Amino acid sequence: MSVYLSEYIDPTCRAKLEEKFEVVDNFDKPEEVEAIILRVFPVDAELMDKLPNLKIISKHGVGCNTIDIDAAKERGIIVTNTPGANANSVAELIVGLMLDICRNISVADKKSQAGEFASIAPKEMTGIELTGKTLGLIGAGNIARIVGKILKGGFDCNVIAYDPYMPAEAMQSFGYEKIETVDEVIERADIINVSVPLTPETENLISGASFDKFKPNAILVNAARGGIVNEDDLYDALKAGKLRAAACDAFVTEPPTASNTKLYELDNFIGTPHIGAGTEEALVRMGDESVANVITVLEGGEPPRRVA
């Protein structure tokens, strides 16, 4: 019995796994592999068919877009994830990106190092405050609600939210106004946060004519998945001044570079290499939960974090 693990997880969590099972980083003995723990590693139907005794695919994180869920269901393979384990970390990064954009922190740092300023407080670095603005949430899950809590409590923001799976009463309990369409959120919000999974329904959710609806001074943050915001259309919109600025922690091609992401050409764009969940605390929580899911299933139990 072995567990396939080719990506980094917290060493203390890995040690718990190694106490019970052999941990491998290859499929040299496919018949012995009964579990996979993954971060971004793709698991498709073809791979599943090569592993005749695979019982569980355990996602170290939330988004399962690199796993063929339907194929797993057809083969009776359990899929689990770790919802909430990284929510604080991702939410804090999102707020950090918002502050960076509003106050031009990264741009000011880069230009200062290049000696581009002749005086302090240069006019072109004039920013905007977060305080009192309208935050628009596209998706109101764990991460988005923490962002809303921080901005509502710390910056006195009004919060509006689109989430077709959350009733208005639940929205009201968080102090949010439920909005029925993505377009209305875009039209009304000063700051827009995208926190939805990548699915056929959400791919290119913000694209094309969506960018005609932004306020000229609006900012957009996507720390969810690449492909939800169309990167080419975002580039065109930022160049045309259809919104003030944007930041992404997730891209179609990862990791992002200046050669594969033309958005880096723009001063009003910030990109980070999918580091939202990359904190010491979140890595421990995700590691603990993903390992616990594997141990539970391989010992004959029902995992608490089951996706399929």
Backbone torsions as a table, in degrees:
resi	resn	phi	psi	omega
1	MET	NA	126.0	-180.0
2	SER	-138.8	160.5	178.6
3	VAL	-119.4	125.9	178.4
4	TYR	-84.3	125.6	179.5
5	LEU	-147.7	107.5	-178.1
6	SER	-110.5	-5.4	-176.4
7	GLU	-115.0	160.4	-176.2
8	TYR	-68.4	134.0	164.4
9	ILE	-133.1	166.0	-178.3
10	ASP	-54.2	132.7	-175.7
11	PRO	-58.0	-35.2	179.7
12	THR	-67.6	-32.9	177.9
13	CYS	-73.3	-40.2	176.1
14	ARG	-60.7	-40.4	-179.5
15	ALA	-61.2	-38.2	178.0
16	LYS	-61.4	-38.9	179.3
17	LEU	-67.2	-42.1	-177.0
18	GLU	-69.9	-19.3	176.4
19	GLU	-66.4	-25.5	-173.7
20	LYS	-113.1	-29.1	-173.1
21	PHE	-137.9	161.6	170.2
22	GLU	-78.0	132.1	178.8
23	VAL	-105.9	125.7	-177.2
24	VAL	-124.7	157.9	177.2
25	ASP	-120.0	24.6	179.0
26	ASN	-149.4	171.8	179.0
27	PHE	-115.9	37.1	-179.7
28	ASP	-63.2	-31.0	177.4
29	LYS	-122.2	73.9	-172.2
30	PRO	-59.3	-31.5	-178.4
31	GLU	-69.0	-16.1	-178.8
32	GLU	-92.5	-13.4	-176.8
33	VAL	-79.6	115.5	-179.8
34	GLU	-112.0	-6.8	-180.0
35	ALA	-152.1	150.0	173.2
36	ILE	-127.5	130.5	168.6
37	ILE	-109.2	129.6	-176.2
38	LEU	-137.8	154.3	170.3
39	ARG	-106.8	-63.9	176.8
40	VAL	-124.1	-0.5	-179.5
41	PHE	-58.6	130.9	-179.2
42	PRO	-81.0	136.2	177.2
43	VAL	-126.8	104.6	-178.4
44	ASP	-109.5	-179.9	-176.9
45	ALA	-61.3	-38.0	-179.2
46	GLU	-60.9	-43.6	178.9
47	LEU	-66.4	-43.4	179.4
48	MET	-56.2	-40.2	-178.6
49	ASP	-68.4	-20.5	178.2
50	LYS	-83.4	-10.9	-176.5
51	LEU	-117.4	84.9	-169.9
52	PRO	-65.1	-20.9	-177.6
53	ASN	-110.9	16.3	-179.8
54	LEU	-66.0	125.7	-177.5
55	LYS	-110.7	-29.5	-175.1
56	ILE	-147.4	139.1	170.2
57	ILE	-113.9	113.4	-173.4
58	SER	-107.9	110.4	179.1
59	LYS	-78.2	126.3	174.5
60	HIS	-88.5	83.3	-172.7
61	GLY	138.1	-160.2	-174.7
62	VAL	-109.7	-57.4	-173.2
63	GLY	-65.7	128.3	-177.1
64	CYS	-109.3	27.9	-174.9
65	ASN	-70.2	-13.5	175.8
66	THR	-94.0	6.4	178.7
67	ILE	-113.2	132.9	174.4
68	ASP	-80.3	92.1	-175.4
69	ILE	-62.6	-42.9	-178.5
70	ASP	-62.9	-40.9	178.9
71	ALA	-64.5	-38.6	178.3
72	ALA	-63.4	-44.2	178.8
73	LYS	-59.7	-44.6	-178.6
74	GLU	-60.7	-29.5	-176.6
75	ARG	-100.0	4.2	178.6
76	GLY	70.0	26.0	179.0
77	ILE	-94.5	128.2	179.8
78	ILE	-75.1	138.2	174.3
79	VAL	-119.5	130.7	179.3
80	THR	-129.2	162.1	172.8
81	ASN	-142.8	-169.7	-175.6
82	THR	-129.6	64.0	-176.6
83	PRO	-62.8	136.2	178.5
84	GLY	89.0	-20.3	-175.7
85	ALA	-66.0	-31.3	-178.9
86	ASN	-110.1	8.0	-171.3
87	ALA	-60.7	-46.2	-180.0
88	ASN	-59.4	-45.2	-176.4
89	SER	-63.9	-46.7	-179.9
90	VAL	-64.8	-42.4	-179.6
91	ALA	-62.2	-41.0	179.8
92	GLU	-65.6	-37.8	175.7
93	LEU	-63.3	-43.2	179.8
94	ILE	-57.6	-46.7	179.3
95	VAL	-64.2	-38.7	177.0
96	GLY	-61.1	-42.0	178.1
97	LEU	-65.2	-38.3	177.5
98	MET	-61.8	-45.5	178.9
99	LEU	-64.7	-40.6	178.4
100	ASP	-58.6	-47.7	-179.6
101	ILE	-63.9	-48.1	-175.9
102	CYS	-60.6	-35.4	-176.5
103	ARG	-108.9	9.9	174.9
104	ASN	57.1	36.6	-171.7
105	ILE	-64.5	-51.5	-178.5
106	SER	-64.2	-41.7	179.7
107	VAL	-64.9	-43.5	179.9
108	ALA	-63.1	-39.2	177.6
109	ASP	-62.7	-47.8	-178.3
110	LYS	-62.9	-44.9	-178.2
111	LYS	-71.4	-33.3	176.6
112	SER	-63.1	-45.2	179.8
113	GLN	-62.9	-30.5	179.7
114	ALA	-85.0	-0.9	179.0
115	GLY	68.5	34.6	-175.1
116	GLU	-87.4	-6.1	-176.8
117	PHE	-106.9	134.6	178.8
118	ALA	-91.9	-12.4	-178.5
119	SER	-151.4	170.1	173.9
120	ILE	-76.1	161.5	178.9
121	ALA	47.1	53.7	-179.6
122	PRO	-61.9	143.3	-174.1
123	LYS	-57.9	-37.7	-175.7
124	GLU	-70.4	-9.8	176.3
125	MET	-98.4	12.9	177.4
126	THR	-62.2	127.1	-177.1
127	GLY	-107.2	-164.4	175.5
128	ILE	-131.6	156.6	176.6
129	GLU	-87.9	150.4	169.3
130	LEU	-78.7	-29.9	-173.1
131	THR	-55.8	128.5	174.2
132	GLY	81.2	1.1	-177.8
133	LYS	-81.1	168.6	174.4
134	THR	-96.7	119.2	177.1
135	LEU	-93.2	128.2	175.9
136	GLY	-108.3	120.1	179.0
137	LEU	-99.5	123.1	171.4
138	ILE	-103.4	100.0	-167.2
139	GLY	97.0	130.2	-175.9
140	ALA	-126.5	41.8	177.4
141	GLY	-80.3	-162.3	-174.0
142	ASN	-54.9	-49.5	-176.8
143	ILE	-64.7	-49.4	-177.4
144	ALA	-60.6	-38.3	-178.5
145	ARG	-67.7	-32.5	176.2
146	ILE	-69.7	-40.5	174.7
147	VAL	-58.1	-45.3	179.0
148	GLY	-61.4	-41.8	179.7
149	LYS	-62.5	-43.9	-179.6
150	ILE	-64.6	-46.5	-176.0
151	LEU	-74.8	-33.2	178.3
152	LYS	-70.9	-46.2	-176.9
153	GLY	-79.4	-37.5	-174.5
154	GLY	-93.6	-24.4	-175.5
155	PHE	-125.7	9.2	176.4
156	ASP	55.1	39.0	-179.9
157	CYS	-84.0	147.1	168.5
158	ASN	-83.4	135.8	-175.7
159	VAL	-117.8	124.7	172.0
160	ILE	-117.8	151.2	-172.6
161	ALA	-148.3	139.7	171.8
162	TYR	-109.1	122.1	173.9
163	ASP	-160.6	103.2	-175.1
164	PRO	-65.1	-13.6	-177.6
165	TYR	-96.4	-1.3	-178.6
166	MET	-115.7	122.8	-179.3
167	PRO	-68.6	159.4	-178.0
168	ALA	-59.7	-34.5	-179.1
169	GLU	-63.2	-39.8	177.8
170	ALA	-66.8	-40.9	176.9
171	MET	-58.4	-44.6	-179.1
172	GLN	-62.9	-34.3	-179.8
173	SER	-65.6	-24.2	176.1
174	PHE	-91.6	-4.7	-177.7
175	GLY	84.2	22.6	-179.1
176	TYR	-106.7	153.2	170.4
177	GLU	-95.5	124.8	-179.7
178	LYS	-77.1	128.9	179.4
179	ILE	-112.5	141.1	-171.5
180	GLU	-87.9	-16.7	-178.9
181	THR	-138.0	153.4	175.3
182	VAL	-63.4	-40.9	-178.6
183	ASP	-58.1	-40.3	-179.3
184	GLU	-67.5	-37.3	175.2
185	VAL	-58.9	-47.2	-178.9
186	ILE	-61.5	-42.8	-177.8
187	GLU	-65.0	-32.9	-172.6
188	ARG	-98.4	-24.1	-169.9
189	ALA	-88.2	147.7	172.3
190	ASP	-89.3	-30.8	-179.5
191	ILE	-130.1	127.3	-176.1
192	ILE	-121.8	125.6	178.7
193	ASN	-114.0	131.6	178.6
194	VAL	-104.1	118.2	178.0
195	SER	-140.3	70.3	176.8
196	VAL	-130.4	156.2	176.1
197	PRO	-72.7	157.1	174.6
198	LEU	-83.8	115.7	178.2
199	THR	-137.4	170.2	175.4
200	PRO	-55.7	-30.1	-178.9
201	GLU	-77.2	-28.1	-176.6
202	THR	-101.2	-8.2	177.4
203	GLU	-62.0	130.6	-176.5
204	ASN	57.8	33.4	178.8
205	LEU	-58.9	-38.3	175.4
206	ILE	-114.0	107.8	-174.9
207	SER	-162.1	167.9	172.4
208	GLY	48.3	-120.8	-175.5
209	ALA	-65.0	-16.2	176.3
210	SER	-54.3	-37.2	-175.3
211	PHE	-73.1	-14.0	174.4
212	ASP	-75.5	-11.6	-175.1
213	LYS	-98.6	-8.7	-179.9
214	PHE	-70.2	147.1	167.6
215	LYS	-67.0	143.7	-177.9
216	PRO	-59.3	-25.5	-178.1
217	ASN	-101.2	10.6	-176.0
218	ALA	-75.8	156.2	172.7
219	ILE	-124.0	150.2	-176.2
220	LEU	-127.2	133.8	176.6
221	VAL	-127.2	128.8	174.8
222	ASN	-124.5	105.5	174.8
223	ALA	-116.6	27.0	-177.5
224	ALA	-96.9	-85.9	179.1
225	ARG	-143.5	147.0	173.0
226	GLY	-65.0	144.9	179.5
227	GLY	100.8	-18.1	176.0
228	ILE	-74.2	-41.5	171.6
229	VAL	-101.2	123.8	179.4
230	ASN	-69.6	116.6	-171.8
231	GLU	-69.2	-37.4	178.2
232	ASP	-65.2	-42.8	179.7
233	ASP	-68.8	-35.6	176.4
234	LEU	-63.3	-43.4	178.3
235	TYR	-57.3	-49.6	-179.2
236	ASP	-61.3	-41.1	-178.2
237	ALA	-67.4	-41.2	178.5
238	LEU	-65.7	-40.9	178.5
239	LYS	-64.4	-35.5	-178.3
240	ALA	-83.3	-4.8	179.9
241	GLY	75.5	25.0	179.6
242	LYS	-75.0	-17.4	171.1
243	LEU	-148.1	162.6	-173.1
244	ARG	-69.5	-49.1	-173.5
245	ALA	-167.0	169.5	178.3
246	ALA	-150.8	158.9	175.7
247	ALA	-140.2	142.1	177.1
248	CYS	-132.8	139.3	171.2
249	ASP	-112.2	5.6	-178.9
250	ALA	-142.8	137.7	-174.3
251	PHE	-137.7	160.8	176.3
252	VAL	-63.5	-45.4	176.7
253	THR	-106.9	120.4	-177.6
254	GLU	-126.9	145.6	-3.1
255	PRO	-72.1	151.5	-179.2
256	PRO	-74.5	143.6	175.4
257	THR	-138.7	169.7	177.9
258	ALA	-64.6	-24.9	-178.9
259	SER	-83.0	-25.8	-179.2
260	ASN	-109.6	-1.5	-178.5
261	THR	-136.9	97.8	-176.1
262	LYS	-68.8	-12.3	176.7
263	LEU	-57.8	-27.4	-179.9
264	TYR	-66.1	-12.3	175.7
265	GLU	-68.6	-19.5	-169.6
266	LEU	-97.6	137.2	176.1
267	ASP	-71.7	-21.7	-178.3
268	ASN	-97.5	29.9	175.5
269	PHE	-135.7	139.9	174.5
270	ILE	-125.0	133.2	177.5
271	GLY	-128.8	134.8	176.8
272	THR	-124.5	152.7	-170.7
273	PRO	-86.3	61.6	175.2
274	HIS	54.6	54.9	-176.3
275	ILE	-103.7	8.2	-175.2
276	GLY	-52.4	-44.0	-178.3
277	ALA	-91.3	4.0	-173.3
278	GLY	-85.6	65.3	171.7
279	THR	-122.9	157.8	178.8
280	GLU	-58.1	-41.0	-176.4
281	GLU	-68.0	-45.4	-178.7
282	ALA	-66.6	-37.6	179.3
283	LEU	-62.3	-37.7	177.1
284	VAL	-66.7	-46.3	-178.6
285	ARG	-64.1	-45.5	-179.8
286	MET	-66.0	-40.1	178.3
287	GLY	-63.0	-46.9	179.2
288	ASP	-57.6	-47.6	-175.3
289	GLU	-70.9	-40.7	-179.1
290	SER	-67.9	-37.9	176.8
291	VAL	-68.7	-42.2	179.0
292	ALA	-61.1	-38.3	177.5
293	ASN	-60.9	-43.7	179.6
294	VAL	-64.3	-48.5	-178.3
295	ILE	-60.0	-43.4	-179.2
296	THR	-60.0	-47.9	-177.2
297	VAL	-67.7	-45.1	-177.4
298	LEU	-69.8	-17.4	175.0
299	GLU	-98.1	10.4	172.1
300	GLY	93.1	9.2	-178.8
301	GLY	-97.5	179.5	178.7
302	GLU	-103.9	121.0	-177.8
303	PRO	-71.6	146.2	-179.5
304	PRO	-76.7	-18.0	-174.5
305	ARG	-115.4	61.1	-174.5
306	ARG	-90.8	129.6	175.4
307	VAL	-96.2	-38.7	179.8
308	ALA	-150.7	NA	NA
